[in-house]
Amino acid sequence: QVQLVESGGGLVQAGGSLRLSCAAAGHTFGIYAMGWFRQAPGKEREFVAAFGWSSGTLYYGDSVKGRFTISRENAKSTVYLQMNSLTPDDTAVYYCAVRTSVSIHKVQHPAAYDYWGQGTQVTVSS
């Protein structure tokens, strides 16, 4: 079992920045990847970014490339999402997820992940 605790959401004006954190606890020795997804009201869950744990490969969704940066603190099994140049379209609940097993799904797909956080609200005002 892995527990994920997210923090850092909130309200920000357009053009501003926020930093999200996600700390994993429990059986974290077998992490394959950690990622961020978001879901706005009435929309499907959207891939934002992911970190391949052993390879160090970074993945980004097209809508956030160049504005968001994912990073990690390996010793703490923590991943961060630095979000810059935020727009109202970034408003959503942001979810952290961890992959702890081999999956046929790519890291960009929600089904690739085994555990999810509760989500943190990010609201960007215009």
N, CA and C of each residue as an Amber inpcrd file, in Angstrom:
protein
   378
   0.8360000  -1.1980000   0.0000000   0.0000000   0.0000000   0.0000000
   0.8710000   1.2480000   0.0000000   0.4290000   2.2280000  -0.7440000
   1.1030000   3.5200000  -0.7840000   0.0660000   4.5900000  -0.5160000
   0.4050000   5.5040000   0.3430000  -0.4570000   6.6510000   0.6080000
   0.1850000   7.8920000   0.0080000  -0.6440000   8.7210000  -0.5880000
  -0.1730000   9.9470000  -1.2170000  -0.8300000  11.1420000  -0.5450000
  -0.0120000  12.1120000  -0.2060000  -0.5180000  13.3340000   0.4220000
  -0.1050000  14.5090000  -0.4450000  -1.1020000  15.2130000  -0.9530000
  -0.8550000  16.3560000  -1.8240000  -1.0230000  17.6460000  -1.0360000
  -0.3230000  18.6640000  -1.4770000  -0.4770000  19.9820000  -0.8820000
  -0.0640000  21.0340000  -1.8930000  -0.4450000  22.2770000  -1.6260000
   0.0200000  23.3860000  -2.4410000  -1.0180000  24.0090000  -3.3460000
  -2.2090000  23.4630000  -3.3980000  -3.2230000  24.0710000  -4.2370000
  -3.7200000  25.3780000  -3.6530000  -4.5510000  26.0790000  -4.4290000
  -5.0880000  27.3330000  -3.9390000  -5.6110000  28.1920000  -5.0590000
  -5.8170000  29.4530000  -4.7290000  -6.3350000  30.4350000  -5.6820000
  -5.2100000  31.3650000  -6.1000000  -5.0870000  31.5730000  -7.3870000
  -4.0390000  32.4430000  -7.9130000  -4.5840000  33.1970000  -9.1060000
  -4.0450000  34.3780000  -9.3430000  -4.4580000  35.1530000 -10.5060000
  -3.7610000  34.6300000 -11.7680000  -4.3770000  34.8790000 -12.8830000
  -3.7800000  34.4910000 -14.1580000  -2.3830000  35.1020000 -14.2860000
  -1.4620000  34.2940000 -14.7840000  -0.0780000  34.7220000 -14.8880000
   0.7660000  34.3660000 -13.6780000   0.1130000  33.9380000 -12.6220000
   0.8190000  33.5970000 -11.3890000   1.3560000  32.1880000 -11.3910000
   1.8890000  31.7960000 -10.2400000   2.5290000  30.4930000 -10.0960000
   2.0490000  29.7980000  -8.8340000   2.1000000  28.4920000  -8.8700000
   1.8420000  27.6590000  -7.7060000   2.7750000  26.4610000  -7.7660000
   3.0520000  25.9060000  -6.6040000   3.8600000  24.6920000  -6.5380000
   3.1000000  23.6350000  -5.7480000   2.8630000  22.5250000  -6.3930000
   2.2000000  21.4020000  -5.7450000   3.2340000  20.3880000  -5.2680000
   2.9140000  19.7520000  -4.1550000   3.7760000  18.7010000  -3.6270000
   2.9670000  17.4310000  -3.4380000   3.6300000  16.3060000  -3.5800000
   2.9850000  15.0190000  -3.3530000   3.9970000  14.1060000  -2.6860000
   3.7010000  13.7370000  -1.4710000   4.5830000  12.8610000  -0.7090000
   3.9890000  11.4620000  -0.6400000   4.7960000  10.4760000  -0.9870000
   4.3560000   9.0880000  -0.9310000   4.8650000   8.4420000   0.3450000
   4.0100000   7.6600000   0.9720000   4.3860000   6.9380000   2.1860000
   3.9030000   5.4990000   2.0870000   4.5900000   4.6190000   2.8130000
   4.2300000   3.2030000   2.7780000   5.2650000   2.4360000   1.9840000
   4.8130000   1.5560000   1.1190000   5.7010000   0.7060000   0.3320000
   6.1940000   1.4600000  -0.9040000   7.1220000   2.3820000  -0.6640000
   7.5810000   3.2470000  -1.7400000   8.8300000   2.7300000  -2.4460000
   9.3380000   1.5760000  -2.0500000  10.5800000   1.0860000  -2.6340000
  10.3930000   0.6110000  -4.0560000   9.1420000   0.3760000  -4.4660000
   8.9030000  -0.1600000  -5.8030000   8.2440000   0.8210000  -6.7450000
   8.5750000   2.0930000  -6.6160000   7.9550000   3.1030000  -7.4700000
   8.5300000   3.0220000  -8.8850000   7.6380000   2.9460000  -9.8420000
   8.0220000   2.9990000 -11.2420000   7.9160000   4.4200000 -11.7870000
   6.8890000   5.1260000 -11.3680000   6.6690000   6.4870000 -11.8480000
   5.7260000   7.1930000 -10.8980000   5.8430000   8.4970000 -10.8710000
   4.8600000   9.3340000 -10.1710000   4.3970000  10.3850000 -11.1500000
   3.1250000  10.6920000 -11.0850000   2.5920000  11.6170000 -12.0630000
   1.5340000  12.5250000 -11.4970000   1.1890000  13.5010000 -12.2900000
   0.1210000  14.4450000 -11.9690000  -0.9170000  14.4150000 -13.0820000
  -2.1540000  14.4030000 -12.6670000  -3.2820000  14.5270000 -13.5700000
  -4.1670000  15.6510000 -13.0460000  -5.0620000  16.1040000 -13.8880000
  -6.0200000  17.1060000 -13.4320000  -7.3810000  16.8300000 -14.0500000
  -8.3850000  17.2970000 -13.3580000  -9.7500000  17.1080000 -13.8470000
 -10.5650000  18.3450000 -13.5490000 -11.0510000  18.9640000 -14.6070000
 -11.9340000  20.1150000 -14.4810000 -13.3790000  19.6260000 -14.5150000
 -14.3100000  20.4120000 -13.9820000 -15.7190000  19.9940000 -13.9750000
 -16.2180000  19.6650000 -15.3750000 -16.8390000  18.5190000 -15.5120000
 -17.4060000  18.1110000 -16.7830000 -16.4160000  17.6130000 -17.8050000
 -15.1430000  17.4870000 -17.4000000 -14.1160000  17.0380000 -18.3380000
 -13.4690000  15.7520000 -17.8430000 -12.8240000  15.0560000 -18.7590000
 -12.1120000  13.8410000 -18.3910000 -10.8080000  14.1930000 -17.6820000
 -10.3110000  13.1940000 -16.9580000  -9.0320000  13.3860000 -16.2880000
  -7.9370000  13.5210000 -17.3440000  -7.1160000  14.5370000 -17.1670000
  -6.1090000  14.8980000 -18.1620000  -4.7030000  14.6950000 -17.6050000
  -3.8410000  14.1090000 -18.4040000  -2.4560000  13.9430000 -18.0140000
  -1.7450000  15.2940000 -17.9800000  -0.9710000  15.5330000 -16.9290000
  -0.2290000  16.7790000 -16.8020000   1.2710000  16.5250000 -16.9270000
   1.8060000  15.6810000 -16.0680000   3.2450000  15.4230000 -16.0720000
   3.5310000  14.1410000 -15.3130000   4.6820000  13.5410000 -15.6190000
   5.0920000  12.3340000 -14.9040000   6.6010000  12.2520000 -14.8510000
   7.0690000  11.4840000 -13.8700000   8.5000000  11.3060000 -13.6360000
   8.7940000   9.8160000 -13.6080000   9.5640000   9.3310000 -14.5750000
   9.9970000   7.9410000 -14.5570000  11.0470000   7.7620000 -13.4810000
  10.7170000   6.9500000 -12.4720000  11.5350000   6.9880000 -11.2450000
  12.9480000   6.4720000 -11.4570000  13.1430000   5.3820000 -12.1410000
  14.4900000   4.8430000 -12.3000000  15.2310000   5.4960000 -13.4610000
  14.5290000   5.8430000 -14.5040000  15.1660000   6.4280000 -15.6830000
  15.3820000   7.9190000 -15.5560000  14.5620000   8.5630000 -14.7140000
  14.6230000  10.0160000 -14.6210000  13.9720000  10.7210000 -15.7960000
  13.2670000   9.9820000 -16.6200000  12.6120000  10.5810000 -17.7780000
  11.4200000  11.4140000 -17.3350000  11.2780000  12.5770000 -17.9350000
  10.1680000  13.4750000 -17.6400000   9.1800000  13.4510000 -18.7990000
   7.9130000  13.5240000 -18.4680000   6.8460000  13.5140000 -19.4570000
   5.9210000  14.6910000 -19.1510000   5.4390000  15.3400000 -20.1970000
   4.5290000  16.4760000 -20.0230000   3.3730000  16.3860000 -20.9970000
   2.2120000  16.8380000 -20.5310000   1.0920000  16.9920000 -21.4290000
   1.3050000  18.2000000 -22.3250000   0.7340000  18.1720000 -23.5040000
   0.9580000  19.2490000 -24.4670000   0.5100000  20.6050000 -23.9410000
  -0.5480000  20.6180000 -23.1670000  -1.1000000  21.8950000 -22.7160000
  -0.2600000  22.5760000 -21.6370000   0.7030000  21.8600000 -21.0720000
   1.4950000  22.4530000 -19.9880000   2.9870000  22.5490000 -20.3190000
   3.3820000  22.0380000 -21.4510000   4.7940000  22.0780000 -21.8220000
   5.3030000  23.5110000 -21.8480000   6.4620000  23.7150000 -21.2570000
   7.0580000  25.0370000 -21.2250000   6.5780000  25.8990000 -20.0760000
   5.5170000  25.4550000 -19.3780000   5.0000000  26.2440000 -18.2520000
   5.1100000  25.4870000 -16.9290000   4.9600000  24.1960000 -16.9750000
   5.0010000  23.3710000 -15.7690000   6.2930000  22.5680000 -15.7420000
   6.7790000  22.3320000 -14.5390000   7.9790000  21.5280000 -14.3640000
   7.7580000  20.5200000 -13.2410000   8.0140000  19.2650000 -13.5300000
   7.9310000  18.2300000 -12.5160000   9.3330000  17.9160000 -12.0180000
   9.4410000  17.7220000 -10.7280000  10.7290000  17.3790000 -10.1410000
  10.4780000  16.4390000  -8.9690000  11.5550000  15.9260000  -8.4100000
  11.3710000  14.9830000  -7.3040000  12.4530000  15.1670000  -6.2580000
  12.1380000  14.6630000  -5.0950000  13.0980000  14.5280000  -4.0130000
  13.0980000  13.0530000  -3.6830000  14.0300000  12.3310000  -4.2430000
  14.0010000  10.8840000  -4.2160000  13.9910000  10.3160000  -2.8030000
  14.8260000  10.9060000  -1.9470000  14.9540000  10.3880000  -0.5830000
  13.6420000  10.4730000   0.1840000  12.7900000  11.3940000  -0.2170000
  11.5180000  11.5820000   0.4840000  10.3460000  11.0210000  -0.3190000
  10.6430000  10.3750000  -1.4370000   9.5740000   9.8600000  -2.3110000
   8.5290000  10.9470000  -2.5530000   9.0200000  12.1100000  -2.8830000
   8.1540000  13.2710000  -3.0890000   8.3490000  13.8110000  -4.4900000
   7.2520000  14.1890000  -5.0940000   7.3120000  14.8080000  -6.4010000
   6.6430000  16.1700000  -6.3250000   7.1690000  17.1010000  -7.0850000
   6.6680000  18.4730000  -7.0900000   6.1920000  18.8360000  -8.4960000
   5.2670000  19.7610000  -8.5420000   4.8250000  20.3160000  -9.8130000
   4.8560000  21.8310000  -9.6970000   5.8340000  22.4230000 -10.3420000
   5.9290000  23.8840000 -10.3890000   5.1190000  24.3620000 -11.5740000
   4.1290000  25.2010000 -11.3050000   3.2240000  25.6730000 -12.3460000
   3.3870000  27.1680000 -12.5070000   3.8190000  27.5920000 -13.6720000
   4.0290000  29.0030000 -13.9790000   3.1030000  29.4530000 -15.0930000
   2.9510000  30.7440000 -15.2210000   2.1190000  31.3280000 -16.2890000
   0.7450000  30.6800000 -16.3250000   0.1390000  30.5780000 -15.1740000
  -1.1580000  29.9140000 -15.0670000  -2.2430000  30.7140000 -15.7660000
  -3.1790000  30.0020000 -16.3470000  -4.3310000  30.5960000 -17.0010000
  -5.6030000  29.9850000 -16.4060000  -6.7470000  30.6230000 -16.6200000
  -7.9940000  30.0410000 -16.1100000  -8.2450000  28.6240000 -16.6090000
  -7.6970000  28.2690000 -17.7640000  -7.8590000  26.9100000 -18.2770000
  -7.1300000  25.8660000 -17.4330000  -6.2520000  26.3110000 -16.5670000
  -5.5470000  25.3800000 -15.6810000  -6.3580000  25.0650000 -14.4270000
  -7.4770000  25.7220000 -14.2700000  -8.3280000  25.4680000 -13.1080000
  -8.8470000  24.0440000 -13.1240000  -8.5910000  23.3170000 -12.0480000
  -8.9790000  21.9100000 -11.9680000  -8.5990000  21.3710000 -10.5990000
  -9.0540000  20.1680000 -10.3290000  -8.5190000  19.4130000  -9.1990000
  -7.3200000  18.6400000  -9.7200000  -6.2140000  18.7960000  -9.0450000
  -4.9780000  18.1440000  -9.4510000  -4.7450000  16.9160000  -8.5690000
  -4.4840000  15.8020000  -9.2280000  -4.2850000  14.5380000  -8.5350000
  -2.8620000  14.0280000  -8.7490000  -2.3030000  13.5580000  -7.6830000
  -1.0200000  12.8690000  -7.7470000  -1.2840000  11.3720000  -7.8390000
  -0.4420000  10.6680000  -8.5550000  -0.6140000   9.2230000  -8.7090000
   0.7490000   8.5490000  -8.7300000   0.7700000   7.3040000  -8.3020000
   2.0180000   6.5500000  -8.2940000   1.8080000   5.1920000  -8.9610000
   2.8030000   4.8180000  -9.7000000   2.7860000   3.5280000 -10.3820000
   3.7910000   2.6310000  -9.6800000   3.3330000   1.4880000  -9.2080000
   4.1990000   0.5880000  -8.4480000   4.2910000  -0.7960000  -9.0790000
   3.7850000  -0.9340000 -10.2840000   3.8230000  -2.2370000 -10.9400000
   3.9720000  -2.0400000 -12.4340000   4.3470000  -3.1080000 -13.1050000
   4.4430000  -3.0590000 -14.5550000   3.0430000  -2.8970000 -15.1340000
   2.9250000  -2.0610000 -16.1450000   1.6240000  -1.8060000 -16.7390000
   1.7550000  -1.7790000 -18.2510000   0.6740000  -2.2050000 -18.9240000
   0.6640000  -2.1100000 -20.3790000   0.3660000  -0.6890000 -20.8370000
  -0.0580000   0.1320000 -19.9070000  -0.4380000   1.4910000 -20.2450000
   0.7560000   2.4270000 -20.1210000   0.7870000   3.4270000 -20.9820000
   1.8380000   4.4280000 -20.9150000   1.6190000   5.3220000 -19.7030000
   2.6520000   6.0200000 -19.3030000   2.5640000   6.8680000 -18.1060000
   1.5550000   7.9930000 -18.2810000   1.1770000   8.2770000 -19.5090000
   0.2150000   9.3420000 -19.7480000  -1.2320000   8.8960000 -19.5240000
  -1.4270000   7.6090000 -19.2530000  -2.7750000   7.0720000 -19.1090000
  -3.0860000   6.8300000 -17.6380000  -4.2560000   7.2510000 -17.1710000
  -4.5850000   7.0530000 -15.7510000  -4.5190000   5.5960000 -15.3120000
  -4.8300000   4.6830000 -16.2160000  -4.8460000   3.2680000 -15.8560000
  -3.4530000   2.7220000 -15.5540000  -2.4130000   3.4960000 -15.8460000
  -1.0500000   3.0520000 -15.5680000  -0.7000000   3.1430000 -14.0920000
  -1.5370000   3.7880000 -13.3090000  -1.2070000   4.1070000 -11.9230000
  -2.0150000   3.2650000 -10.9360000  -1.3660000   2.9390000  -9.8420000
  -1.9610000   2.0400000  -8.8620000  -2.5880000   2.7660000  -7.6770000
  -2.0530000   3.9140000  -7.3340000  -2.5570000   4.6590000  -6.1760000
  -2.7120000   6.1260000  -6.5500000  -3.7200000   6.7220000  -5.9250000
  -4.0440000   8.1130000  -6.2020000  -4.1980000   8.8940000  -4.9060000
  -3.8430000  10.1740000  -4.9930000  -4.0940000  11.0660000  -3.8810000
  -5.5250000  11.5700000  -3.8980000  -5.8640000  12.3400000  -2.8800000
  -7.2220000  12.8620000  -2.7450000  -7.4980000  14.0230000  -3.6850000
  -6.4700000  14.6480000  -4.1690000  -6.6310000  15.7870000  -5.0570000
  -6.5170000  17.1030000  -4.3200000  -6.0510000  18.1020000  -5.0300000
  -5.9420000  19.4490000  -4.4740000  -6.4650000  20.4300000  -5.5210000
  -7.2790000  21.3680000  -5.0660000  -7.9300000  22.3010000  -5.9930000
  -6.9710000  23.4220000  -6.3670000  -6.9090000  23.6840000  -7.6600000
  -6.1830000  24.8420000  -8.1830000  -7.1930000  25.6930000  -8.9460000
  -7.3080000  26.9420000  -8.5400000  -8.2300000  27.8600000  -9.1890000
  -7.4530000  29.0790000  -9.6680000  -7.5810000  29.3590000 -10.9490000
  -6.8840000  30.4940000 -11.5440000  -7.9350000  31.5100000 -11.9720000
  -7.8660000  32.6870000 -11.4090000  -8.8310000  33.7270000 -11.7330000
  -8.3020000  34.6100000 -12.8530000  -9.2230000  35.1210000 -13.6430000
  -8.8230000  35.9600000 -14.7900000  -8.7060000  37.4180000 -14.3950000
